[in-house]
């Protein structure tokens, strides 16, 4: 089995398993408990309890237009795998929902049942989304809205996602009450932590910076350019034990690409040394345009600059 074929199989497996786990969380815990924990699934949950329309079908009806809207703005950033993630998640939710009639696995006779649904729903949802992201895909939804907001405003991606999910939780509070909204916050927090755990997407950090020490840096660099569509920088270092000069390849990639980068390094040089740390902000080609940040700062400075008077 070739390396590319094996990687494709693993990515498909991640995609199918991840969407199944997330779909299980939405159909068996989140929807039955009336927890609108942000995202398209939160909106679909509200619609289901208001109209009886299938949660998975509503997720599909909302997510697909968002996907194509995002694709018009970001181009190839939203590839076939991301669309597959959107479709598969909706299908799994509908399948599990139809099997269980969205009744869940708990009797929902007291608050403890809702709390357990909030906890297990959040853990499973975050785990599923994290697994999907390890394939290099995503499940669309409010993630696309957040990226669009971040694209057109100075807001960081994490803040934009917080705003989008926060609006859904507020909408859930208006429909299900404040108590359910507080449970939704628990679900949102736990799902975020599980995504962080699975794909190392910590906090609101935007990217990962990898330092790779390998004699095969040229082959690794070529694959980074060809497969990840990013560049890199070669740095010369001196090993304190060998006192020999060694090339160090520095590469900055998106969070969901770090697994792919690790695979590339391992395939080209199993004995390579690599360490990764968070990058709070990545500016320039392939990331946030630097001119956008500068223009936004100039606009803020101009807005807050005191106006001169004739007596100045």
Secondary structure, DSSP 8 states (H G I E B T S, - for coil): --HHHHHHHHHHHHHHHHHHHHHHHIIIIITTTT---SHHHHHHHHHHHHH---HHHHHHHHHHHHHHHHHHHHGGGS-HHHHHHHHHHHHHHHHHHHHHTT--SS---SHHHHHHHHHHHHHHHHHHHHHHHHTT----THHHHHHHHHHHSS--HHHHHHHHHHHHHHHHHHHH-HHHHHHHHHHHHHHHHHHHHHH---TT--EEEEEEE-TTHHHHHHHIIIII----EEEEEE-TTT--EEEEEEEEEEGGGHHHHHHHHHHH-TT-EEEEEEES--BSTTSB-HHHHHHHHHHHHHHHS----TT-
